[in-house]
Amino acid sequence: TLLGVYNTGVNPRGVTFDSYTNSIWVANYGDSSIQKFRASDGVLLGTYSTGSNPFAVVFENVGNAVWVICYSDSVVQKFNASDGALLTTYSTGFNPVGIGFDSFTKSIWVSSSGS
């Protein structure tokens, strides 16, 4: 069942559900941003700048954070899920394309297409 259609940034590539704030996060490849939407009605809560060409996004339920991989910069960035503040940036392999969070080990896993 389709619950709604909402406008995002340019060329959205990734989406994740944030169970801490009951929000949906979208990675917009074309305008290097992530957006936070209220899950209940799709209201845009914020747009935050990322590195170049964010490709995928994942929610970390342990630390209330959103992790984003940026394809062209070959980095992963950690944002505070409550206010969208950038917390840290780490280098990855060349051109990251996938990300996952392991809540058991509290680890972020990144796959890269060029490594």
MOGIPE-V958227 format. One record per pair of residues at least 24 apart in sequence whose C-alpha atoms are under 10 Angstrom apart, sorted by the first residue. I is the first residue (numbers start at 1). J is the second residue. D is the distance in whole Angstrom. If there is no record, write none. Layout:
i: {I | I}
j: {J | J}
d: {D | D}
//
This chain:
i: {3 | 3 | 3 | 3 | 4 | 4 | 4 | 5 | 5 | 6 | 6 | 6 | 6 | 6 | 7 | 7 | 7 | 8 | 8 | 8 | 8 | 8 | 8 | 8 | 9 | 9 | 9 | 9 | 11 | 11 | 11 | 12 | 12 | 12 | 12 | 13 | 13 | 13 | 13 | 13 | 14 | 14 | 14 | 14 | 14 | 14 | 14 | 14 | 15 | 15 | 15 | 15 | 15 | 16 | 16 | 16 | 16 | 16 | 16 | 17 | 17 | 17 | 17 | 17 | 18 | 18 | 18 | 18 | 18 | 18 | 18 | 18 | 18 | 19 | 19 | 19 | 19 | 19 | 20 | 20 | 20 | 20 | 20 | 20 | 20 | 20 | 20 | 21 | 21 | 21 | 23 | 23 | 24 | 25 | 25 | 25 | 25 | 25 | 25 | 26 | 26 | 26 | 26 | 26 | 26 | 27 | 27 | 27 | 27 | 27 | 27 | 27 | 27 | 27 | 28 | 28 | 28 | 28 | 28 | 28 | 29 | 29 | 29 | 29 | 29 | 29 | 29 | 30 | 30 | 32 | 33 | 33 | 34 | 34 | 34 | 34 | 35 | 36 | 36 | 36 | 36 | 45 | 45 | 46 | 46 | 47 | 48 | 48 | 48 | 48 | 48 | 49 | 49 | 49 | 50 | 50 | 50 | 50 | 50 | 50 | 51 | 51 | 51 | 51 | 53 | 54 | 54 | 55 | 55 | 55 | 55 | 55 | 56 | 56 | 56 | 56 | 56 | 56 | 57 | 57 | 57 | 57 | 58 | 58 | 58 | 58 | 58 | 59 | 59 | 59 | 60 | 60 | 60 | 60 | 60 | 60 | 60 | 61 | 61 | 61 | 61 | 62 | 62 | 62 | 62 | 62 | 63 | 63 | 66 | 67 | 67 | 67 | 67 | 68 | 68 | 68 | 68 | 69 | 69 | 69 | 69 | 69 | 69 | 69 | 69 | 70 | 70 | 70 | 71 | 71 | 71 | 71 | 71 | 71 | 72 | 74 | 74 | 75 | 76 | 76}
j: {39 | 40 | 41 | 42 | 40 | 41 | 42 | 41 | 42 | 37 | 41 | 42 | 43 | 44 | 42 | 43 | 44 | 33 | 34 | 35 | 36 | 37 | 44 | 47 | 33 | 34 | 35 | 47 | 53 | 54 | 55 | 53 | 54 | 55 | 56 | 53 | 54 | 55 | 56 | 57 | 54 | 55 | 56 | 57 | 58 | 68 | 69 | 98 | 55 | 56 | 57 | 58 | 59 | 56 | 57 | 58 | 59 | 66 | 67 | 57 | 58 | 59 | 60 | 66 | 58 | 59 | 60 | 61 | 64 | 65 | 66 | 81 | 82 | 59 | 60 | 61 | 64 | 81 | 59 | 60 | 61 | 62 | 63 | 64 | 65 | 81 | 82 | 64 | 81 | 82 | 81 | 82 | 59 | 57 | 58 | 59 | 66 | 68 | 81 | 54 | 55 | 56 | 57 | 58 | 68 | 53 | 54 | 55 | 56 | 57 | 58 | 68 | 69 | 70 | 52 | 53 | 54 | 55 | 56 | 57 | 53 | 54 | 55 | 56 | 70 | 71 | 72 | 54 | 55 | 70 | 68 | 70 | 66 | 68 | 79 | 84 | 84 | 81 | 82 | 83 | 84 | 83 | 84 | 83 | 84 | 84 | 79 | 83 | 84 | 85 | 86 | 84 | 85 | 86 | 76 | 77 | 78 | 79 | 86 | 89 | 75 | 76 | 77 | 89 | 95 | 96 | 97 | 95 | 96 | 97 | 98 | 99 | 96 | 97 | 98 | 99 | 100 | 110 | 97 | 98 | 99 | 100 | 98 | 99 | 100 | 101 | 108 | 99 | 100 | 101 | 100 | 101 | 102 | 103 | 106 | 107 | 108 | 101 | 102 | 103 | 106 | 101 | 102 | 103 | 104 | 106 | 103 | 106 | 101 | 99 | 100 | 101 | 108 | 96 | 98 | 99 | 110 | 95 | 96 | 97 | 98 | 99 | 110 | 111 | 112 | 95 | 96 | 97 | 95 | 96 | 97 | 98 | 112 | 113 | 96 | 112 | 114 | 110 | 108 | 110}
d: {10 | 9 | 9 | 9 | 10 | 8 | 8 | 10 | 8 | 9 | 9 | 6 | 8 | 9 | 9 | 10 | 9 | 10 | 9 | 7 | 10 | 9 | 9 | 10 | 7 | 8 | 8 | 9 | 10 | 10 | 10 | 10 | 9 | 8 | 9 | 9 | 8 | 5 | 6 | 9 | 8 | 6 | 4 | 6 | 8 | 9 | 10 | 9 | 10 | 7 | 6 | 7 | 9 | 9 | 6 | 5 | 6 | 9 | 10 | 9 | 8 | 7 | 10 | 10 | 9 | 6 | 8 | 8 | 8 | 9 | 8 | 8 | 10 | 8 | 9 | 7 | 9 | 10 | 9 | 9 | 7 | 9 | 10 | 7 | 9 | 8 | 8 | 9 | 7 | 7 | 9 | 10 | 9 | 7 | 8 | 8 | 8 | 10 | 9 | 9 | 10 | 8 | 7 | 10 | 10 | 9 | 6 | 6 | 6 | 6 | 10 | 7 | 9 | 9 | 10 | 7 | 6 | 7 | 9 | 10 | 4 | 5 | 6 | 9 | 8 | 9 | 10 | 8 | 10 | 8 | 10 | 10 | 10 | 8 | 10 | 9 | 9 | 9 | 10 | 10 | 8 | 9 | 10 | 8 | 8 | 8 | 9 | 10 | 6 | 8 | 9 | 9 | 10 | 9 | 10 | 8 | 10 | 9 | 8 | 10 | 8 | 9 | 8 | 9 | 10 | 9 | 9 | 9 | 8 | 6 | 8 | 9 | 9 | 7 | 6 | 7 | 9 | 10 | 10 | 8 | 7 | 8 | 9 | 7 | 6 | 7 | 9 | 10 | 9 | 7 | 9 | 6 | 8 | 8 | 8 | 9 | 9 | 9 | 10 | 7 | 9 | 10 | 10 | 7 | 9 | 7 | 10 | 9 | 10 | 8 | 9 | 9 | 8 | 10 | 9 | 8 | 10 | 9 | 6 | 7 | 7 | 7 | 8 | 10 | 10 | 8 | 7 | 8 | 5 | 5 | 7 | 10 | 9 | 9 | 8 | 8 | 10 | 10 | 9 | 8}
//
